[in-house]
Amino acid sequence: MSEKEIVDKDDLFLALQEKLEIVLKELDDSLCVVESKKNANAQLERAQRTVKGVLAESVRIQRLYFVVRSVIMSLLSALIYFLVVWYLGMIDAVQAAFLGVFVFVVSLITSRLFDKQIVRISRGIINLIRKHERLKTFILKRL
Protein backbone atom coordinates (compact mmCIF):
# COMPACT_ATOMS: atom_id res chain seq x y z
CA MET A 1 0.00 0.00 0.00
CA SER A 2 1.46 3.35 -1.01
CA GLU A 3 1.70 6.39 1.25
CA LYS A 4 -0.95 8.12 -0.88
CA GLU A 5 -3.37 5.23 -0.31
CA ILE A 6 -2.76 5.40 3.44
CA VAL A 7 -3.57 9.12 3.51
CA ASP A 8 -6.57 8.76 1.17
CA LYS A 9 -8.15 6.20 3.53
CA ASP A 10 -7.60 8.30 6.67
CA ASP A 11 -10.87 9.58 8.21
CA LEU A 12 -9.36 12.86 9.40
CA PHE A 13 -7.88 13.56 6.00
CA LEU A 14 -11.16 12.72 4.23
CA ALA A 15 -13.16 15.00 6.54
CA LEU A 16 -10.71 17.86 6.03
CA GLN A 17 -10.72 17.22 2.28
CA GLU A 18 -14.53 17.48 2.13
CA LYS A 19 -14.41 20.79 4.00
CA LEU A 20 -11.59 21.95 1.72
CA GLU A 21 -13.61 21.13 -1.39
CA ILE A 22 -16.52 23.22 -0.09
CA VAL A 23 -14.22 26.16 0.62
CA LEU A 24 -12.49 25.81 -2.73
CA LYS A 25 -15.85 25.68 -4.53
CA GLU A 26 -16.81 28.96 -2.85
CA LEU A 27 -13.41 30.37 -3.83
CA ASP A 28 -13.94 29.16 -7.39
CA ASP A 29 -17.30 30.90 -7.57
CA SER A 30 -15.83 34.18 -6.34
CA LEU A 31 -12.77 33.94 -8.61
CA CYS A 32 -14.90 33.30 -11.67
CA VAL A 33 -16.59 36.63 -11.16
CA VAL A 34 -13.32 38.51 -10.80
CA GLU A 35 -10.99 36.82 -13.30
CA SER A 36 -11.19 34.74 -16.41
CA LYS A 37 -12.33 31.16 -15.97
CA LYS A 38 -9.04 29.64 -17.20
CA ASN A 39 -6.86 31.67 -14.84
CA ALA A 40 -9.24 31.03 -11.95
CA ASN A 41 -9.15 27.27 -12.54
CA ALA A 42 -5.34 27.26 -12.60
CA GLN A 43 -5.20 29.16 -9.31
CA LEU A 44 -7.84 26.91 -7.81
CA GLU A 45 -5.95 23.74 -8.78
CA ARG A 46 -2.69 25.13 -7.40
CA ALA A 47 -4.35 26.12 -4.13
CA GLN A 48 -6.03 22.74 -3.86
CA ARG A 49 -2.77 20.81 -4.40
CA THR A 50 -0.97 22.96 -1.85
CA VAL A 51 -3.61 22.59 0.85
CA LYS A 52 -3.97 18.84 0.25
CA GLY A 53 -0.21 18.46 0.56
CA VAL A 54 -0.20 20.36 3.84
CA LEU A 55 -3.09 18.28 5.18
CA ALA A 56 -1.44 15.02 4.14
CA GLU A 57 1.82 16.00 5.83
CA SER A 58 -0.08 17.03 8.95
CA VAL A 59 -1.83 13.66 9.12
CA ARG A 60 1.49 11.85 8.73
CA ILE A 61 3.14 13.92 11.47
CA GLN A 62 0.19 13.32 13.83
CA ARG A 63 0.49 9.59 13.27
CA LEU A 64 4.23 9.68 13.89
CA TYR A 65 3.65 11.68 17.08
CA PHE A 66 1.11 9.12 18.30
CA VAL A 67 3.46 6.21 17.62
CA VAL A 68 6.43 7.91 19.29
CA ARG A 69 4.42 8.90 22.35
CA SER A 70 3.02 5.36 22.64
CA VAL A 71 6.52 3.90 22.48
CA ILE A 72 7.70 6.28 25.20
CA MET A 73 4.78 5.30 27.45
CA SER A 74 5.41 1.60 26.74
CA LEU A 75 9.08 1.92 27.65
CA LEU A 76 8.16 3.72 30.86
CA SER A 77 5.65 1.00 31.75
CA ALA A 78 8.14 -1.74 30.97
CA LEU A 79 10.76 -0.06 33.16
CA ILE A 80 8.38 0.22 36.13
CA TYR A 81 7.22 -3.37 35.65
CA PHE A 82 10.82 -4.59 35.44
CA LEU A 83 11.83 -2.72 38.60
CA VAL A 84 8.92 -4.09 40.61
CA VAL A 85 9.52 -7.68 39.45
CA TRP A 86 13.25 -7.29 40.08
CA TYR A 87 12.54 -6.01 43.61
CA LEU A 88 10.02 -8.77 44.43
CA GLY A 89 11.99 -11.50 42.69
CA MET A 90 8.95 -13.38 41.37
CA ILE A 91 5.24 -12.65 40.97
CA ASP A 92 2.19 -14.81 40.31
CA ALA A 93 -0.64 -14.22 37.84
CA VAL A 94 -2.84 -12.22 40.24
CA GLN A 95 0.04 -9.95 41.21
CA ALA A 96 0.90 -9.53 37.52
CA ALA A 97 -2.66 -8.45 36.72
CA PHE A 98 -2.71 -5.90 39.54
CA LEU A 99 0.77 -4.74 38.67
CA GLY A 100 -0.27 -4.29 35.04
CA VAL A 101 -3.18 -2.02 36.02
CA PHE A 102 -0.97 -0.12 38.44
CA VAL A 103 1.79 0.36 35.87
CA PHE A 104 -0.72 1.56 33.26
CA VAL A 105 -2.16 4.17 35.64
CA VAL A 106 1.31 5.29 36.72
CA SER A 107 2.43 5.67 33.09
CA LEU A 108 -0.66 7.77 32.30
CA ILE A 109 -0.07 9.99 35.31
CA THR A 110 3.63 10.31 34.51
CA SER A 111 2.92 11.15 30.87
CA ARG A 112 0.61 13.96 32.00
CA LEU A 113 2.99 15.28 34.66
CA PHE A 114 5.90 15.38 32.23
CA ASP A 115 3.89 16.32 29.13
CA LYS A 116 6.19 19.20 28.09
CA GLN A 117 9.29 17.06 28.34
CA ILE A 118 7.66 14.16 26.46
CA VAL A 119 6.48 16.52 23.71
CA ARG A 120 10.01 17.92 23.40
CA ILE A 121 11.51 14.42 23.19
CA SER A 122 8.82 13.34 20.71
CA ARG A 123 9.52 16.32 18.46
CA GLY A 124 13.22 15.48 18.43
CA ILE A 125 12.52 11.86 17.57
CA ILE A 126 10.04 12.86 14.85
CA ASN A 127 12.58 15.26 13.35
CA LEU A 128 15.09 12.39 13.21
CA ILE A 129 12.50 10.07 11.66
CA ARG A 130 11.52 12.66 9.04
CA LYS A 131 15.11 12.69 7.77
CA HIS A 132 14.94 8.94 7.06
CA GLU A 133 12.20 8.41 4.48
CA ARG A 134 12.30 4.59 4.54
CA LEU A 135 11.95 4.48 8.32
CA LYS A 136 9.12 7.02 8.23
CA THR A 137 7.28 5.04 5.54
CA PHE A 138 7.75 1.79 7.50
CA ILE A 139 6.34 3.34 10.69
CA LEU A 140 3.37 4.87 8.87
CA LYS A 141 2.55 1.63 7.05
CA ARG A 142 3.24 -0.96 9.71
CA LEU A 143 2.68 0.66 13.11
N, C-alpha and C positions, 0 to 999 in steps of 0.2 A: 504494500500500500504506500503510495507516494505521500509526501508531506502535504501536497495540495488536497488530496483526498481526505487526509486527517482533518485539516482545517475546514473543508467543505461539509463534513459531517458533524462538526462541533455545534451544539445547541446555542451557545453564547454567540458564536460567529454568525450563525444563521439569523438569530434575532436581530443582531446589530446590522446585518446586511439588509434585512427587510426594512428596518427603519431608515437606513442609508438610501435605499431605493426610493422611498417616499420623499425624503428630503431632496434627492437629486432630481426627481420628477418635478417637484415644485421649482427647483432651480432651473431646470430645463424650460419650464413654462415661462418663467420670468426672463430668461436669456433670449428666448425666441422673440419676445417683444422688442428687446433692446437691440440685438445684433442679428446678423444673417443666420439662417438655420444651419448652414454648413459649419460656420465658425463656432456656433453655440454647441453643436454636437461634438466637435473636437475638444472643446474645453470641458464639456460634460464627461466625456470618456476619460480624459486625462485626470480629472478630479476623482472620478469613480475608481480608477486604478490606484491612485495614490491612497485614497481612504481605505480601500480594501486591503492594500498592502500593510498599512499601519494597523488595521484591525487584526489581520492575520498574525503579524509579529507580536501584537499585544497578547493574543490568545496563546501563542507559543511561550512567551515569557511567563505568563500566569501559570501555565502547566509546569514549566521548569521550576518556578518558585514553589509550587505545591509539592513536587517531588523532592526537592532539596529540603524543604522544611520537614516533610515526613521522614526523610532519612535522618535528619538531625534528632527528631523526637525519638525515633527508633533506637538510635545509638545511645541516647540518654537513658531510655528505658532498659536497654540491654546492660548498660553499665550498672545501674541501680540493682537490677536483678542479679547480676554477677556478684556484686559486692555483698548482697544479703545472703546468697547461697554460699559464698566463700566464708562468710562469718559464721553461718550456722553449720556448715559442713555438708549437710544433706537435708533435703526436704521431701515430704510425701506429696501426694496428689492434692490433698485438701489445702495444704500450706501453699502449694504452687498456684492454685486457683486464687486464693486470697492475695498472695503476693502479686499475681498478675494484675488484679484489680487495683491494688495499692500502687503498683508501679505506673499503671496507666494514669491514675489520678495525679500522682506526683509529677509525671512528665507533662501533663496538661497545665498544672499549676506553674511549674518551672518555665514552660514555654511562654506563659503569659507574664510572669514576673520579669523574665529576661527577653521580652519581645524585641526591644530596640537592638540588643546585641545579636539576637538570632537573625533579625532582618539584615543587619550589616554583614554578618557572615554569609547569609544566603545570597545577598547581592554580589559579594566577592566570588562565591562559587559559581553563580550564574554567569558572571562576566568571564570566568575561566572557561566555562562550558560553551559559551557563545563563540569563543575563538576556535573551538574544535568542532567543525561542522558534522563530522561522522558521529562523534559522541552525542552531540545535541540531537541528531536525527534518531539515533538508537534510543535515547531516553524518551523522546516524544512518541516513538512508535511502540516501544516495548514496555514502558513503565507507566 
